[in-house]
Amino acid sequence: MGNTCIVFGSSMGNTEEAANMIAAELGGCEVLNVADVNPSDLSSYDNIIAGSSTWGSGDLQDDWDSFDFDALNLGGKTVAIFGTGDSSSYADTYCNAIGTLYEKFVAKGAKVVGAVSTAGYEFDESTAVKDGKFVGLALDADNQSDKTEERIKNWVAQIKPELV
């Protein structure tokens, strides 16, 4: 499964919890808080799984804001993206942070894997939806926490063959 890390930004703990669940499902890989990561730290990994909660009107989690995406070179690297959001209170910007991370990683040359069907989700709008699917795994600990474990298991099974 190649050299894989999970890097996350989490304010309330939901995204960190999801990162640890993904790591356990994958069978162990390094889990890093983006607040403690320099872009050069990521160059040694073949695969990066990136996660962020969505804040305010669809913003990235604060620690991602200070991350220097310009310093990344992700050519030849595989990236999978996950995130948390509140589909009830923020139905118009649900998991927009996933969409933001997607744009930033694609712009740096990454091959992004792990698109997920929007079936079973209740929201109005999201920049994380491209061609009718989320560009990564969307999780809602506030309204659909009962689906988190199964969604993570299915997503990890989907992305595992892509992590070379």
Biotite code that builds the C-alpha atoms (Angstrom):
import biotite.structure as struc

atoms = struc.array([
    struc.Atom([0.000, 0.000, 0.000], chain_id="A", res_id=1, res_name="MET", atom_name="CA", element="C"),
    struc.Atom([2.870, 2.437, -0.434], chain_id="A", res_id=2, res_name="GLY", atom_name="CA", element="C"),
    struc.Atom([3.985, 5.042, 2.023], chain_id="A", res_id=3, res_name="ASN", atom_name="CA", element="C"),
    struc.Atom([0.823, 6.769, 3.244], chain_id="A", res_id=4, res_name="THR", atom_name="CA", element="C"),
    struc.Atom([0.065, 9.521, 5.738], chain_id="A", res_id=5, res_name="CYS", atom_name="CA", element="C"),
    struc.Atom([-3.149, 11.085, 6.916], chain_id="A", res_id=6, res_name="ILE", atom_name="CA", element="C"),
    struc.Atom([-3.022, 14.820, 7.548], chain_id="A", res_id=7, res_name="VAL", atom_name="CA", element="C"),
    struc.Atom([-6.017, 16.562, 9.099], chain_id="A", res_id=8, res_name="PHE", atom_name="CA", element="C"),
    struc.Atom([-7.257, 19.875, 10.425], chain_id="A", res_id=9, res_name="GLY", atom_name="CA", element="C"),
    struc.Atom([-9.784, 19.575, 13.243], chain_id="A", res_id=10, res_name="SER", atom_name="CA", element="C"),
    struc.Atom([-11.196, 22.130, 15.673], chain_id="A", res_id=11, res_name="SER", atom_name="CA", element="C"),
    struc.Atom([-13.877, 20.146, 17.510], chain_id="A", res_id=12, res_name="MET", atom_name="CA", element="C"),
    struc.Atom([-12.292, 16.678, 17.218], chain_id="A", res_id=13, res_name="GLY", atom_name="CA", element="C"),
    struc.Atom([-14.655, 15.096, 14.668], chain_id="A", res_id=14, res_name="ASN", atom_name="CA", element="C"),
    struc.Atom([-12.165, 15.238, 11.794], chain_id="A", res_id=15, res_name="THR", atom_name="CA", element="C"),
    struc.Atom([-9.334, 13.976, 14.020], chain_id="A", res_id=16, res_name="GLU", atom_name="CA", element="C"),
    struc.Atom([-11.542, 11.077, 15.113], chain_id="A", res_id=17, res_name="GLU", atom_name="CA", element="C"),
    struc.Atom([-12.337, 10.291, 11.476], chain_id="A", res_id=18, res_name="ALA", atom_name="CA", element="C"),
    struc.Atom([-8.602, 10.423, 10.614], chain_id="A", res_id=19, res_name="ALA", atom_name="CA", element="C"),
    struc.Atom([-7.838, 7.871, 13.319], chain_id="A", res_id=20, res_name="ASN", atom_name="CA", element="C"),
    struc.Atom([-10.705, 5.622, 12.178], chain_id="A", res_id=21, res_name="MET", atom_name="CA", element="C"),
    struc.Atom([-9.391, 5.757, 8.588], chain_id="A", res_id=22, res_name="ILE", atom_name="CA", element="C"),
    struc.Atom([-5.865, 4.919, 9.807], chain_id="A", res_id=23, res_name="ALA", atom_name="CA", element="C"),
    struc.Atom([-7.183, 1.940, 11.779], chain_id="A", res_id=24, res_name="ALA", atom_name="CA", element="C"),
    struc.Atom([-9.181, 0.724, 8.784], chain_id="A", res_id=25, res_name="GLU", atom_name="CA", element="C"),
    struc.Atom([-6.168, 1.070, 6.490], chain_id="A", res_id=26, res_name="LEU", atom_name="CA", element="C"),
    struc.Atom([-4.069, -0.943, 8.882], chain_id="A", res_id=27, res_name="GLY", atom_name="CA", element="C"),
    struc.Atom([-1.922, 1.788, 10.278], chain_id="A", res_id=28, res_name="GLY", atom_name="CA", element="C"),
    struc.Atom([-0.278, 4.804, 8.763], chain_id="A", res_id=29, res_name="CYS", atom_name="CA", element="C"),
    struc.Atom([1.040, 8.002, 10.231], chain_id="A", res_id=30, res_name="GLU", atom_name="CA", element="C"),
    struc.Atom([-1.642, 10.482, 11.344], chain_id="A", res_id=31, res_name="VAL", atom_name="CA", element="C"),
    struc.Atom([-0.504, 14.102, 11.361], chain_id="A", res_id=32, res_name="LEU", atom_name="CA", element="C"),
    struc.Atom([-2.181, 17.301, 12.532], chain_id="A", res_id=33, res_name="ASN", atom_name="CA", element="C"),
    struc.Atom([-1.750, 19.896, 9.762], chain_id="A", res_id=34, res_name="VAL", atom_name="CA", element="C"),
    struc.Atom([-0.918, 22.475, 12.455], chain_id="A", res_id=35, res_name="ALA", atom_name="CA", element="C"),
    struc.Atom([2.332, 20.529, 13.025], chain_id="A", res_id=36, res_name="ASP", atom_name="CA", element="C"),
    struc.Atom([3.214, 19.816, 9.381], chain_id="A", res_id=37, res_name="VAL", atom_name="CA", element="C"),
    struc.Atom([5.573, 21.605, 7.007], chain_id="A", res_id=38, res_name="ASN", atom_name="CA", element="C"),
    struc.Atom([4.840, 21.053, 3.307], chain_id="A", res_id=39, res_name="PRO", atom_name="CA", element="C"),
    struc.Atom([8.287, 19.440, 2.925], chain_id="A", res_id=40, res_name="SER", atom_name="CA", element="C"),
    struc.Atom([7.204, 16.780, 5.463], chain_id="A", res_id=41, res_name="ASP", atom_name="CA", element="C"),
    struc.Atom([4.704, 15.483, 2.910], chain_id="A", res_id=42, res_name="LEU", atom_name="CA", element="C"),
    struc.Atom([7.271, 14.995, 0.129], chain_id="A", res_id=43, res_name="SER", atom_name="CA", element="C"),
    struc.Atom([8.440, 11.687, 1.610], chain_id="A", res_id=44, res_name="SER", atom_name="CA", element="C"),
    struc.Atom([4.972, 10.114, 1.242], chain_id="A", res_id=45, res_name="TYR", atom_name="CA", element="C"),
    struc.Atom([3.643, 8.439, -1.909], chain_id="A", res_id=46, res_name="ASP", atom_name="CA", element="C"),
    struc.Atom([0.043, 8.860, -0.761], chain_id="A", res_id=47, res_name="ASN", atom_name="CA", element="C"),
    struc.Atom([-1.606, 11.595, 1.258], chain_id="A", res_id=48, res_name="ILE", atom_name="CA", element="C"),
    struc.Atom([-5.057, 11.346, 2.774], chain_id="A", res_id=49, res_name="ILE", atom_name="CA", element="C"),
    struc.Atom([-6.135, 14.865, 3.702], chain_id="A", res_id=50, res_name="ALA", atom_name="CA", element="C"),
    struc.Atom([-9.057, 15.877, 5.900], chain_id="A", res_id=51, res_name="GLY", atom_name="CA", element="C"),
    struc.Atom([-10.689, 19.090, 7.022], chain_id="A", res_id=52, res_name="SER", atom_name="CA", element="C"),
    struc.Atom([-13.795, 20.191, 8.791], chain_id="A", res_id=53, res_name="SER", atom_name="CA", element="C"),
    struc.Atom([-15.835, 22.916, 7.102], chain_id="A", res_id=54, res_name="THR", atom_name="CA", element="C"),
    struc.Atom([-16.267, 26.156, 9.046], chain_id="A", res_id=55, res_name="TRP", atom_name="CA", element="C"),
    struc.Atom([-18.416, 29.242, 8.790], chain_id="A", res_id=56, res_name="GLY", atom_name="CA", element="C"),
    struc.Atom([-19.760, 29.766, 5.307], chain_id="A", res_id=57, res_name="SER", atom_name="CA", element="C"),
    struc.Atom([-17.812, 26.883, 3.779], chain_id="A", res_id=58, res_name="GLY", atom_name="CA", element="C"),
    struc.Atom([-14.254, 27.645, 4.877], chain_id="A", res_id=59, res_name="ASP", atom_name="CA", element="C"),
    struc.Atom([-11.316, 25.332, 5.488], chain_id="A", res_id=60, res_name="LEU", atom_name="CA", element="C"),
    struc.Atom([-10.475, 24.560, 9.095], chain_id="A", res_id=61, res_name="GLN", atom_name="CA", element="C"),
    struc.Atom([-8.179, 27.286, 10.528], chain_id="A", res_id=62, res_name="ASP", atom_name="CA", element="C"),
    struc.Atom([-4.969, 25.245, 10.622], chain_id="A", res_id=63, res_name="ASP", atom_name="CA", element="C"),
    struc.Atom([-5.223, 24.568, 6.866], chain_id="A", res_id=64, res_name="TRP", atom_name="CA", element="C"),
    struc.Atom([-5.444, 28.337, 6.263], chain_id="A", res_id=65, res_name="ASP", atom_name="CA", element="C"),
    struc.Atom([-1.848, 28.803, 7.393], chain_id="A", res_id=66, res_name="SER", atom_name="CA", element="C"),
    struc.Atom([-0.561, 25.750, 5.458], chain_id="A", res_id=67, res_name="PHE", atom_name="CA", element="C"),
    struc.Atom([1.688, 26.720, 2.533], chain_id="A", res_id=68, res_name="ASP", atom_name="CA", element="C"),
    struc.Atom([0.130, 24.876, -0.408], chain_id="A", res_id=69, res_name="PHE", atom_name="CA", element="C"),
    struc.Atom([2.433, 26.772, -2.796], chain_id="A", res_id=70, res_name="ASP", atom_name="CA", element="C"),
    struc.Atom([5.412, 24.879, -1.376], chain_id="A", res_id=71, res_name="ALA", atom_name="CA", element="C"),
    struc.Atom([3.923, 21.506, -2.363], chain_id="A", res_id=72, res_name="LEU", atom_name="CA", element="C"),
    struc.Atom([4.928, 19.489, -5.413], chain_id="A", res_id=73, res_name="ASN", atom_name="CA", element="C"),
    struc.Atom([2.561, 16.556, -5.677], chain_id="A", res_id=74, res_name="LEU", atom_name="CA", element="C"),
    struc.Atom([3.356, 15.304, -9.168], chain_id="A", res_id=75, res_name="GLY", atom_name="CA", element="C"),
    struc.Atom([3.167, 11.495, -9.087], chain_id="A", res_id=76, res_name="GLY", atom_name="CA", element="C"),
    struc.Atom([1.476, 11.443, -5.684], chain_id="A", res_id=77, res_name="LYS", atom_name="CA", element="C"),
    struc.Atom([-1.969, 10.062, -4.935], chain_id="A", res_id=78, res_name="THR", atom_name="CA", element="C"),
    struc.Atom([-4.281, 12.068, -2.690], chain_id="A", res_id=79, res_name="VAL", atom_name="CA", element="C"),
    struc.Atom([-7.608, 11.108, -1.147], chain_id="A", res_id=80, res_name="ALA", atom_name="CA", element="C"),
    struc.Atom([-9.714, 13.709, 0.652], chain_id="A", res_id=81, res_name="ILE", atom_name="CA", element="C"),
    struc.Atom([-12.226, 13.478, 3.480], chain_id="A", res_id=82, res_name="PHE", atom_name="CA", element="C"),
    struc.Atom([-14.001, 15.998, 5.616], chain_id="A", res_id=83, res_name="GLY", atom_name="CA", element="C"),
    struc.Atom([-16.716, 16.728, 8.102], chain_id="A", res_id=84, res_name="THR", atom_name="CA", element="C"),
    struc.Atom([-19.596, 19.137, 7.924], chain_id="A", res_id=85, res_name="GLY", atom_name="CA", element="C"),
    struc.Atom([-23.083, 19.828, 9.255], chain_id="A", res_id=86, res_name="ASP", atom_name="CA", element="C"),
    struc.Atom([-25.627, 19.090, 6.517], chain_id="A", res_id=87, res_name="SER", atom_name="CA", element="C"),
    struc.Atom([-28.531, 20.483, 8.535], chain_id="A", res_id=88, res_name="SER", atom_name="CA", element="C"),
    struc.Atom([-27.265, 23.835, 9.813], chain_id="A", res_id=89, res_name="SER", atom_name="CA", element="C"),
    struc.Atom([-25.025, 24.463, 6.771], chain_id="A", res_id=90, res_name="TYR", atom_name="CA", element="C"),
    struc.Atom([-26.944, 22.777, 3.953], chain_id="A", res_id=91, res_name="ALA", atom_name="CA", element="C"),
    struc.Atom([-25.772, 25.405, 1.413], chain_id="A", res_id=92, res_name="ASP", atom_name="CA", element="C"),
    struc.Atom([-22.045, 24.908, 2.097], chain_id="A", res_id=93, res_name="THR", atom_name="CA", element="C"),
    struc.Atom([-21.962, 21.261, 3.204], chain_id="A", res_id=94, res_name="TYR", atom_name="CA", element="C"),
    struc.Atom([-18.374, 19.956, 3.306], chain_id="A", res_id=95, res_name="CYS", atom_name="CA", element="C"),
    struc.Atom([-17.124, 22.770, 1.061], chain_id="A", res_id=96, res_name="ASN", atom_name="CA", element="C"),
    struc.Atom([-13.669, 22.312, 2.637], chain_id="A", res_id=97, res_name="ALA", atom_name="CA", element="C"),
    struc.Atom([-13.357, 19.021, 0.714], chain_id="A", res_id=98, res_name="ILE", atom_name="CA", element="C"),
    struc.Atom([-13.885, 20.946, -2.509], chain_id="A", res_id=99, res_name="GLY", atom_name="CA", element="C"),
    struc.Atom([-11.289, 23.533, -1.494], chain_id="A", res_id=100, res_name="THR", atom_name="CA", element="C"),
    struc.Atom([-8.687, 20.868, -0.665], chain_id="A", res_id=101, res_name="LEU", atom_name="CA", element="C"),
    struc.Atom([-9.469, 19.114, -3.966], chain_id="A", res_id=102, res_name="TYR", atom_name="CA", element="C"),
    struc.Atom([-8.781, 22.290, -5.961], chain_id="A", res_id=103, res_name="GLU", atom_name="CA", element="C"),
    struc.Atom([-5.546, 22.975, -4.064], chain_id="A", res_id=104, res_name="LYS", atom_name="CA", element="C"),
    struc.Atom([-4.197, 19.422, -4.441], chain_id="A", res_id=105, res_name="PHE", atom_name="CA", element="C"),
    struc.Atom([-5.132, 19.118, -8.129], chain_id="A", res_id=106, res_name="VAL", atom_name="CA", element="C"),
    struc.Atom([-3.419, 22.466, -8.781], chain_id="A", res_id=107, res_name="ALA", atom_name="CA", element="C"),
    struc.Atom([-0.219, 21.003, -7.278], chain_id="A", res_id=108, res_name="LYS", atom_name="CA", element="C"),
    struc.Atom([-0.255, 17.972, -9.597], chain_id="A", res_id=109, res_name="GLY", atom_name="CA", element="C"),
    struc.Atom([-1.814, 15.289, -7.375], chain_id="A", res_id=110, res_name="ALA", atom_name="CA", element="C"),
    struc.Atom([-3.887, 12.418, -8.675], chain_id="A", res_id=111, res_name="LYS", atom_name="CA", element="C"),
    struc.Atom([-7.038, 12.616, -6.527], chain_id="A", res_id=112, res_name="VAL", atom_name="CA", element="C"),
    struc.Atom([-8.972, 9.398, -5.836], chain_id="A", res_id=113, res_name="VAL", atom_name="CA", element="C"),
    struc.Atom([-11.954, 8.490, -3.685], chain_id="A", res_id=114, res_name="GLY", atom_name="CA", element="C"),
    struc.Atom([-15.021, 10.188, -5.179], chain_id="A", res_id=115, res_name="ALA", atom_name="CA", element="C"),
    struc.Atom([-18.220, 9.229, -3.319], chain_id="A", res_id=116, res_name="VAL", atom_name="CA", element="C"),
    struc.Atom([-21.852, 9.192, -4.441], chain_id="A", res_id=117, res_name="SER", atom_name="CA", element="C"),
    struc.Atom([-24.107, 11.852, -2.919], chain_id="A", res_id=118, res_name="THR", atom_name="CA", element="C"),
    struc.Atom([-26.829, 9.225, -2.370], chain_id="A", res_id=119, res_name="ALA", atom_name="CA", element="C"),
    struc.Atom([-27.900, 9.058, 1.274], chain_id="A", res_id=120, res_name="GLY", atom_name="CA", element="C"),
    struc.Atom([-26.792, 12.608, 2.044], chain_id="A", res_id=121, res_name="TYR", atom_name="CA", element="C"),
    struc.Atom([-29.211, 15.460, 2.710], chain_id="A", res_id=122, res_name="GLU", atom_name="CA", element="C"),
    struc.Atom([-27.854, 18.897, 1.751], chain_id="A", res_id=123, res_name="PHE", atom_name="CA", element="C"),
    struc.Atom([-28.619, 21.671, -0.718], chain_id="A", res_id=124, res_name="ASP", atom_name="CA", element="C"),
    struc.Atom([-25.253, 22.702, -2.138], chain_id="A", res_id=125, res_name="GLU", atom_name="CA", element="C"),
    struc.Atom([-21.560, 21.853, -1.900], chain_id="A", res_id=126, res_name="SER", atom_name="CA", element="C"),
    struc.Atom([-18.459, 22.875, -3.825], chain_id="A", res_id=127, res_name="THR", atom_name="CA", element="C"),
    struc.Atom([-17.212, 19.367, -3.016], chain_id="A", res_id=128, res_name="ALA", atom_name="CA", element="C"),
    struc.Atom([-19.589, 17.897, -5.617], chain_id="A", res_id=129, res_name="VAL", atom_name="CA", element="C"),
    struc.Atom([-18.178, 17.443, -9.132], chain_id="A", res_id=130, res_name="LYS", atom_name="CA", element="C"),
    struc.Atom([-19.963, 15.418, -11.798], chain_id="A", res_id=131, res_name="ASP", atom_name="CA", element="C"),
    struc.Atom([-22.637, 14.355, -9.315], chain_id="A", res_id=132, res_name="GLY", atom_name="CA", element="C"),
    struc.Atom([-20.244, 12.934, -6.704], chain_id="A", res_id=133, res_name="LYS", atom_name="CA", element="C"),
    struc.Atom([-18.336, 14.253, -3.722], chain_id="A", res_id=134, res_name="PHE", atom_name="CA", element="C"),
    struc.Atom([-14.637, 14.547, -4.646], chain_id="A", res_id=135, res_name="VAL", atom_name="CA", element="C"),
    struc.Atom([-13.886, 12.761, -1.367], chain_id="A", res_id=136, res_name="GLY", atom_name="CA", element="C"),
    struc.Atom([-15.527, 11.260, 1.689], chain_id="A", res_id=137, res_name="LEU", atom_name="CA", element="C"),
    struc.Atom([-18.106, 13.550, 3.308], chain_id="A", res_id=138, res_name="ALA", atom_name="CA", element="C"),
    struc.Atom([-18.960, 12.851, 6.940], chain_id="A", res_id=139, res_name="LEU", atom_name="CA", element="C"),
    struc.Atom([-21.567, 14.446, 9.190], chain_id="A", res_id=140, res_name="ASP", atom_name="CA", element="C"),
    struc.Atom([-20.931, 13.735, 12.880], chain_id="A", res_id=141, res_name="ALA", atom_name="CA", element="C"),
    struc.Atom([-23.753, 16.090, 13.864], chain_id="A", res_id=142, res_name="ASP", atom_name="CA", element="C"),
    struc.Atom([-26.636, 14.571, 11.894], chain_id="A", res_id=143, res_name="ASN", atom_name="CA", element="C"),
    struc.Atom([-25.491, 11.215, 10.459], chain_id="A", res_id=144, res_name="GLN", atom_name="CA", element="C"),
    struc.Atom([-22.960, 9.887, 12.969], chain_id="A", res_id=145, res_name="SER", atom_name="CA", element="C"),
    struc.Atom([-24.624, 6.461, 12.727], chain_id="A", res_id=146, res_name="ASP", atom_name="CA", element="C"),
    struc.Atom([-23.316, 6.233, 9.127], chain_id="A", res_id=147, res_name="LYS", atom_name="CA", element="C"),
    struc.Atom([-19.714, 7.302, 9.798], chain_id="A", res_id=148, res_name="THR", atom_name="CA", element="C"),
    struc.Atom([-18.182, 3.880, 10.495], chain_id="A", res_id=149, res_name="GLU", atom_name="CA", element="C"),
    struc.Atom([-19.782, 2.238, 7.446], chain_id="A", res_id=150, res_name="GLU", atom_name="CA", element="C"),
    struc.Atom([-18.900, 5.178, 5.189], chain_id="A", res_id=151, res_name="ARG", atom_name="CA", element="C"),
    struc.Atom([-15.258, 5.018, 6.306], chain_id="A", res_id=152, res_name="ILE", atom_name="CA", element="C"),
    struc.Atom([-15.084, 1.224, 5.785], chain_id="A", res_id=153, res_name="LYS", atom_name="CA", element="C"),
    struc.Atom([-16.551, 1.499, 2.273], chain_id="A", res_id=154, res_name="ASN", atom_name="CA", element="C"),
    struc.Atom([-14.334, 4.436, 1.327], chain_id="A", res_id=155, res_name="TRP", atom_name="CA", element="C"),
    struc.Atom([-11.129, 2.823, 2.567], chain_id="A", res_id=156, res_name="VAL", atom_name="CA", element="C"),
    struc.Atom([-11.996, -0.339, 0.609], chain_id="A", res_id=157, res_name="ALA", atom_name="CA", element="C"),
    struc.Atom([-12.496, 1.899, -2.451], chain_id="A", res_id=158, res_name="GLN", atom_name="CA", element="C"),
    struc.Atom([-9.245, 3.872, -2.169], chain_id="A", res_id=159, res_name="ILE", atom_name="CA", element="C"),
    struc.Atom([-6.927, 1.116, -0.904], chain_id="A", res_id=160, res_name="LYS", atom_name="CA", element="C"),
    struc.Atom([-6.205, -0.334, -4.380], chain_id="A", res_id=161, res_name="PRO", atom_name="CA", element="C"),
    struc.Atom([-5.321, 3.197, -5.575], chain_id="A", res_id=162, res_name="GLU", atom_name="CA", element="C"),
    struc.Atom([-2.681, 3.721, -2.874], chain_id="A", res_id=163, res_name="LEU", atom_name="CA", element="C"),
    struc.Atom([0.374, 2.356, -4.657], chain_id="A", res_id=164, res_name="VAL", atom_name="CA", element="C"),
])
